[in-house]
Structures are given as structure tokens and as C-alpha cells.
Amino acid sequence: MNVTATDLLAIAIFTITMMSLVGTMVGLSPIVPTAIAVSLLSAWGMDIGWFQGKFGAYAQAWLRARSPQYRERVSYHEAGHFLVAHLLGFKVTSYAIAGIVGRSLSEILADDCFDGIEGGVEVEMIEQPISVNLSANLLDRYSTVYMAGIAAEQLMLEGPTEGGNDDLQKLRKFISHLPHPMTQERWALMNARNLLNEHRSILVALSEKMLSAATVSDCCQMIDQTLKEQELVN
């Protein structure tokens, strides 16, 4: 579940309210939780009014990025996008496992595009994807790349997928002109799963390299080298 900054604030206020109720029983001055609540509300208002909620998004991303399990999930999700894009002939231009890694708070607040998203893979578009005249082959390839993150989570991790809502929204907008878009969506997910399952060892290795902040070039070289070695063995 993706907890927003507003959700975190609500939880904090609820906790402070409980402190006020319990505090009177143990001799805690009601001024303490009141001061904390006022400070939190003031900070939240300043964040929304001056920074468009970026500070809250930064805090959320920072907290989530502390979890090794969550970083592993994000790495598999993004490695799925990266690997499938590379296999299908797209050029990967950049990636991020945690959007705040290597960036200071001042840089985040100055970034107009920052929205707290922890990861992502940028692929160079061959042509405008929202085109009714897009070839069937290219449409299938784009669709498969969009679904590859969800497919990687399903393939490598237990439990429901946590990422992919943004991927699904983009894909559904992308294929909305088709007569049966849900059929295309299901096919793309199945195709992505098959590709990733066929190259599972590369997916694992790529996830590890992305977690270690390897360059895009190093990741691509690793994929190509492993594919050549597998061809020689077979």
C-alpha cells in the first residue's frame, strides 16, 4: 500500500491525540502533545503551500528506501522494465532504484518534477506511442515493456505486487484506441512474464547491478555478454 504524506500526518495526529488522553493519566503535561501537533500542522501547511508537498514526498521516499525488502522489490520491478526493453530493441537512457539516492533535500525541493516516486526506467521512444497508426509490432513491444515491472514482481517475489499502478495507467491510455484493450493488457503481461522467466538469471544479475548503482552502459554490457555466453552453451 502506498502511504501518502497526508496519511502519515493523519497517523501522527491520531498518535498525538492518544498521547494527550494517556498523558493525563501518567502526569504528562497536555502542552507537550499540543505543541507537537501545532508544529506538525504548521510544517504540513508550509510543505503544501510552498513546496507542493515535496518535503512530505521526500520523507516518505526516504523512509521506504531504508527497507532492504522494499529496495529489493523496486529493483526487481525496474530491472524487469530494463531487461524487457533491452531485449525488445529499445534504448534505455537512465534508471533509478530510489529517486532520492545521491540527491540532497535542497536538490529535491528545487526539482519541479519530483513527486516521491522511488524508481523508474527511461526508454528512448522510437516514435510517438499514442498514435492510432502505430504498427502492431511496435505497439506489442511497448505494451510488453509497460507490463514488465509487474511481471517481474509476480515472477520473483511473493505476495501482491506493490508497484505498477502508474504503469497500468500509462498502458491503458496508450492502448485505449484498441477495440479490446484488456486483451492487449493481459497479453502484454503474459509476454513479459515469459520473456523474464526465460532470462531469469539475467533478471537477478541485473537487479543486483542496479542496486549497486551500475551505469546503464554496464548493465547493457552485462545483458549482452550473458546472452552471448548462453548462446555458446546452447
C-alpha positions as CSV (number, residue, x, y, z in Angstrom):
1,M,0.0,0.0,0.0
2,N,1.4,3.4,-0.9
3,V,1.0,5.6,2.1
4,T,0.8,9.3,1.2
5,A,2.2,12.2,3.3
6,T,-1.4,13.1,4.2
7,D,-1.9,9.6,5.6
8,L,1.3,9.9,7.6
9,L,0.1,13.2,9.0
10,A,-3.2,11.7,10.0
11,I,-1.5,8.8,11.7
12,A,0.8,11.3,13.6
13,I,-2.1,13.4,14.7
14,F,-4.0,10.3,15.9
15,T,-0.9,9.2,17.9
16,I,-0.6,12.7,19.4
17,T,-4.3,12.6,20.4
18,M,-3.8,9.3,22.1
19,M,-0.8,10.8,23.9
20,S,-3.0,13.6,25.2
21,L,-5.5,11.1,26.6
22,V,-3.0,8.8,28.1
23,G,-0.6,11.5,29.1
24,T,-3.1,12.9,31.7
25,M,-3.1,9.5,33.4
26,V,0.7,9.5,33.7
27,G,1.2,13.1,34.6
28,L,2.3,14.3,31.1
29,S,1.5,18.0,30.5
30,P,-1.1,18.5,27.8
31,I,1.1,21.3,26.4
32,V,3.6,18.8,25.0
33,P,1.3,16.9,22.6
34,T,-0.4,20.2,21.7
35,A,2.9,21.8,20.8
36,I,3.9,18.8,18.7
37,A,0.5,18.8,16.9
38,V,0.8,22.6,16.1
39,S,4.3,22.1,14.8
40,L,3.3,19.2,12.6
41,L,0.3,21.1,11.2
42,S,2.5,24.2,10.5
43,A,5.1,22.1,8.8
44,W,2.5,20.3,6.7
45,G,0.9,23.6,5.7
46,M,4.2,25.1,4.7
47,D,5.1,22.0,2.7
48,I,1.8,22.1,0.8
49,G,1.8,25.8,0.3
50,W,5.5,26.5,-0.5
51,F,6.9,23.2,-1.7
52,Q,3.9,21.5,-3.4
53,G,4.2,18.6,-0.9
54,K,7.7,17.7,-2.0
55,F,9.1,17.6,1.6
56,G,6.4,15.0,2.6
57,A,7.1,13.0,-0.6
58,Y,10.8,13.1,0.2
59,A,10.2,11.9,3.7
60,Q,8.0,9.1,2.5
61,A,10.5,8.0,-0.2
62,W,13.4,8.2,2.3
63,L,11.6,6.0,4.9
64,R,10.6,3.4,2.3
65,A,14.1,3.4,0.8
66,R,15.5,2.3,4.2
67,S,13.9,-1.1,3.9
68,P,16.1,-3.7,2.2
69,Q,13.0,-5.7,1.3
70,Y,11.4,-2.7,-0.4
71,R,14.6,-1.9,-2.3
72,E,14.7,-5.4,-3.5
73,R,11.1,-5.2,-4.7
74,V,11.8,-1.9,-6.5
75,S,15.0,-3.3,-8.0
76,Y,13.2,-6.3,-9.5
77,H,10.4,-4.1,-10.8
78,E,12.7,-1.7,-12.5
79,A,15.1,-4.5,-13.7
80,G,12.0,-6.1,-15.4
81,H,11.4,-2.9,-17.3
82,F,15.1,-2.5,-18.2
83,L,15.6,-6.1,-19.3
84,V,12.5,-6.4,-21.4
85,A,13.1,-3.0,-23.1
86,H,16.7,-4.1,-23.9
87,L,15.6,-7.5,-25.2
88,L,12.9,-5.9,-27.4
89,G,15.4,-3.4,-29.0
90,F,14.7,-0.2,-27.1
91,K,17.5,2.0,-25.8
92,V,17.4,2.5,-22.0
93,T,18.7,6.0,-21.3
94,S,18.5,6.1,-17.5
95,Y,17.1,4.4,-14.4
96,A,16.6,4.9,-10.7
97,I,16.1,2.4,-7.9
98,A,15.4,5.1,-5.3
99,G,14.7,8.5,-6.6
100,I,16.3,10.3,-3.7
101,V,19.6,8.4,-3.6
102,G,22.5,10.7,-4.2
103,R,20.4,13.8,-4.1
104,S,20.2,16.4,-1.3
105,L,16.9,17.7,0.1
106,S,17.7,21.1,-1.4
107,E,18.0,19.5,-4.9
108,I,14.8,17.6,-4.4
109,L,12.9,20.7,-3.4
110,A,14.2,22.6,-6.4
111,D,13.2,19.8,-8.8
112,D,9.8,20.6,-10.3
113,C,9.3,17.0,-11.5
114,F,9.9,15.3,-8.1
115,D,6.8,13.5,-6.8
116,G,8.3,10.9,-4.4
117,I,8.4,8.1,-6.9
118,E,11.2,5.7,-5.7
119,G,12.2,4.2,-9.0
120,G,11.9,4.3,-12.8
121,V,13.4,3.4,-16.1
122,E,13.6,5.8,-19.0
123,V,13.4,4.4,-22.5
124,E,14.1,6.3,-25.7
125,M,10.9,6.3,-27.7
126,I,11.1,5.2,-31.3
127,E,8.1,7.2,-32.3
128,Q,5.1,8.8,-30.5
129,P,3.4,5.9,-28.7
130,I,0.0,7.5,-28.5
131,S,-0.6,7.0,-32.2
132,V,-3.5,5.2,-33.8
133,N,-1.3,4.4,-36.7
134,L,1.4,2.8,-34.6
135,S,2.4,-0.5,-36.1
136,A,1.1,-3.7,-34.4
137,N,4.6,-4.9,-33.7
138,L,5.7,-1.7,-32.0
139,L,2.5,-1.5,-30.1
140,D,3.1,-5.0,-28.8
141,R,6.7,-4.2,-27.8
142,Y,5.7,-1.0,-25.9
143,S,2.9,-2.8,-24.2
144,T,5.2,-5.6,-23.0
145,V,7.7,-3.1,-21.6
146,Y,4.9,-1.3,-19.7
147,M,3.9,-4.6,-18.0
148,A,7.4,-5.9,-17.4
149,G,7.7,-4.4,-13.9
150,I,4.5,-6.0,-12.7
151,A,5.6,-9.3,-14.4
152,A,9.0,-9.2,-12.6
153,E,7.4,-8.7,-9.2
154,Q,5.0,-11.6,-9.8
155,L,7.8,-13.8,-11.0
156,M,10.4,-13.1,-8.3
157,L,8.5,-12.1,-5.2
158,E,5.8,-13.4,-3.0
159,G,2.5,-11.6,-2.3
160,P,0.7,-9.0,-4.3
161,T,2.5,-6.5,-6.5
162,E,3.1,-3.2,-4.9
163,G,4.3,-1.2,-7.9
164,G,2.7,-0.8,-11.3
165,N,-0.3,1.4,-10.9
166,D,1.4,4.2,-12.8
167,D,2.5,1.6,-15.5
168,L,-1.1,0.4,-15.8
169,Q,-2.5,3.9,-16.2
170,K,0.1,4.7,-18.9
171,L,-0.6,1.5,-20.7
172,R,-4.3,1.9,-20.6
173,K,-4.1,5.4,-22.0
174,F,-1.7,4.1,-24.7
175,I,-4.0,1.3,-25.9
176,S,-7.3,3.0,-25.3
177,H,-8.0,3.3,-29.0
178,L,-7.9,-0.5,-29.4
179,P,-11.2,-2.4,-29.8
180,H,-10.2,-4.8,-27.0
181,P,-7.7,-3.1,-24.8
182,M,-8.0,-5.5,-21.8
183,T,-7.0,-8.4,-24.2
184,Q,-3.9,-6.4,-25.1
185,E,-3.1,-5.7,-21.5
186,R,-3.4,-9.4,-20.5
187,W,-1.3,-10.5,-23.5
188,A,1.4,-8.0,-22.6
189,L,1.7,-9.2,-19.1
190,M,1.9,-12.8,-20.2
191,N,4.5,-12.0,-22.8
192,A,6.6,-10.0,-20.3
193,R,6.4,-12.9,-17.8
194,N,7.5,-15.4,-20.5
195,L,10.5,-13.2,-21.5
196,L,11.6,-12.7,-17.9
197,N,11.2,-16.3,-17.0
198,E,13.3,-17.3,-20.0
199,H,16.0,-14.9,-18.8
200,R,15.5,-15.2,-15.1
201,S,19.2,-15.4,-14.2
202,I,19.9,-12.2,-16.1
203,L,17.0,-10.5,-14.3
204,V,18.6,-11.4,-10.9
205,A,22.0,-10.2,-12.0
206,L,20.6,-7.0,-13.4
207,S,18.7,-6.3,-10.2
208,E,21.9,-6.7,-8.3
209,K,23.8,-4.4,-10.6
210,M,21.1,-1.7,-10.4
211,L,21.1,-1.9,-6.6
212,S,24.8,-1.2,-6.8
213,A,24.2,1.9,-9.0
214,A,25.9,0.5,-12.1
215,T,25.8,2.7,-15.1
216,V,23.2,2.0,-17.9
217,S,26.1,1.1,-20.2
218,D,27.5,-1.5,-17.7
219,C,24.0,-3.0,-17.3
220,C,23.6,-3.3,-21.1
221,Q,27.0,-4.9,-21.5
222,M,26.3,-7.4,-18.8
223,I,23.0,-8.4,-20.5
224,D,24.6,-8.7,-23.9
225,Q,27.6,-10.7,-22.6
226,T,25.4,-13.1,-20.7
227,L,23.2,-13.6,-23.7
228,K,26.3,-14.5,-25.9
229,E,27.5,-16.9,-23.3
230,Q,24.2,-18.6,-23.1
231,E,24.1,-18.9,-26.9
232,L,27.5,-20.6,-26.9
233,V,26.4,-23.1,-24.2
234,N,23.2,-23.9,-26.2
